[in-house]
Amino acid sequence: MGLILVVDDERDIRILAADIIKTLGHTPILSPDGQHAYELLKVNDSIDLLITDIFMPKMDGRELIRKFRGNNEHSKIPILAMSGYISHKEIPTLFDLGADAFLDKPFSYNDFENIIRKLLKK
């Protein structure tokens, strides 16, 4: 199944996302911030899906998406952006940067599961 990188500075969100990902038969990799995630992405070309929070220390989700999409090797890998603090007027800018989907936090199990399934089918 898929290898999914989950980037969020909130430990509880990382653990919840990892549990759902495992239940779906995929393998999660957890990262506490954008800089750490970007370093992982540079050395791991097996990532099938990137899930990132927007507001994080060291490197926020916007910058992570921008850098990730700037690497041609990663141009086809889907990105799910998540936030509990972004206004709905700002969501289109995430799509402009290269996100494929957006999910409000806190999220429901069903919403998270459905969006992962959808993104991995692309």
C-alpha positions as CSV (number, residue, x, y, z in Angstrom):
1,M,0.0,0.0,0.0
2,G,1.0,3.7,0.2
3,L,3.7,5.5,2.2
4,I,2.1,8.7,3.6
5,L,4.1,11.6,5.2
6,V,2.1,13.4,7.9
7,V,3.5,16.8,8.9
8,D,1.9,18.5,11.9
9,D,3.4,20.2,15.0
10,E,0.5,18.9,17.1
11,R,1.5,15.4,18.4
12,D,-2.1,14.3,18.9
13,I,-3.0,15.1,15.3
14,R,0.0,13.1,14.0
15,I,-1.0,10.1,16.2
16,L,-4.6,10.3,15.1
17,A,-3.7,10.6,11.4
18,A,-1.2,7.7,11.8
19,D,-3.8,5.5,13.4
20,I,-6.3,6.1,10.5
21,I,-3.6,5.6,7.9
22,K,-2.6,2.3,9.4
23,T,-6.2,1.2,9.6
24,L,-6.5,1.9,5.8
25,G,-3.5,-0.4,5.3
26,H,-0.9,2.3,4.5
27,T,2.3,3.2,6.3
28,P,2.6,6.6,8.0
29,I,5.8,8.6,8.4
30,L,5.5,11.4,11.0
31,S,7.2,14.7,11.0
32,P,6.8,17.6,13.6
33,D,7.5,20.5,11.2
34,G,8.0,21.6,7.7
35,Q,11.8,21.7,7.8
36,H,12.1,18.1,9.1
37,A,9.6,17.0,6.5
38,Y,11.4,18.6,3.7
39,E,14.6,16.9,4.7
40,L,12.8,13.6,4.7
41,L,11.3,14.3,1.2
42,K,14.7,15.1,-0.2
43,V,16.0,11.6,0.7
44,N,12.9,9.5,0.3
45,D,11.4,9.1,-3.2
46,S,8.8,6.6,-2.1
47,I,6.3,9.0,-0.6
48,D,2.8,8.5,-2.1
49,L,1.0,11.3,-0.3
50,L,2.0,14.4,1.7
51,I,-0.4,15.6,4.4
52,T,0.7,18.9,5.9
53,D,-0.6,21.3,8.5
54,I,-0.3,25.0,7.5
55,F,0.8,26.7,10.6
56,M,4.0,25.1,12.0
57,P,7.4,26.2,13.4
58,K,10.6,26.2,11.4
59,M,8.9,25.9,8.0
60,D,5.1,26.4,7.6
61,G,3.0,24.3,5.3
62,R,2.8,26.9,2.6
63,E,6.6,26.9,2.2
64,L,6.7,23.1,2.4
65,I,4.2,22.8,-0.5
66,R,6.0,25.5,-2.5
67,K,9.4,23.7,-2.1
68,F,7.9,20.3,-2.6
69,R,6.1,21.3,-5.8
70,G,9.3,23.1,-7.0
71,N,11.0,19.7,-7.3
72,N,9.9,18.1,-10.5
73,E,10.3,14.6,-9.0
74,H,7.4,15.4,-6.7
75,S,5.1,17.2,-9.1
76,K,2.7,14.2,-9.3
77,I,2.5,13.3,-5.6
78,P,-0.8,14.5,-4.1
79,I,-0.8,17.0,-1.2
80,L,-3.5,17.3,1.4
81,A,-3.3,20.6,3.4
82,M,-4.9,20.8,6.8
83,S,-5.6,23.7,9.2
84,G,-7.9,24.7,11.9
85,Y,-6.9,28.4,11.7
86,I,-7.1,29.3,8.1
87,S,-10.0,31.3,6.7
88,H,-11.9,29.9,3.8
89,K,-10.8,32.9,1.7
90,E,-7.2,31.7,2.0
91,I,-7.9,28.1,0.8
92,P,-7.6,28.9,-3.0
93,T,-4.0,30.2,-2.4
94,L,-3.1,26.7,-1.1
95,F,-4.4,25.2,-4.4
96,D,-2.4,27.8,-6.3
97,L,0.7,26.6,-4.5
98,G,0.0,23.0,-5.4
99,A,-2.2,21.4,-2.8
100,D,-4.7,18.9,-4.2
101,A,-7.2,19.0,-1.3
102,F,-7.9,20.9,1.9
103,L,-9.3,19.5,5.2
104,D,-10.4,21.6,8.2
105,K,-9.2,20.5,11.6
106,P,-10.5,19.0,13.7
107,F,-11.5,16.4,11.1
108,S,-13.7,13.4,11.3
109,Y,-12.5,9.9,10.7
110,N,-14.7,9.5,7.7
111,D,-13.7,12.8,6.1
112,F,-10.0,12.0,6.6
113,E,-10.4,8.4,5.3
114,N,-12.4,9.5,2.2
115,I,-9.9,12.2,1.2
116,I,-6.9,9.8,1.5
117,R,-8.7,7.2,-0.6
118,K,-9.5,9.9,-3.2
119,L,-6.0,11.3,-3.4
120,L,-4.3,8.0,-3.6
121,K,-6.5,7.0,-6.6
122,K,-5.1,10.0,-8.6
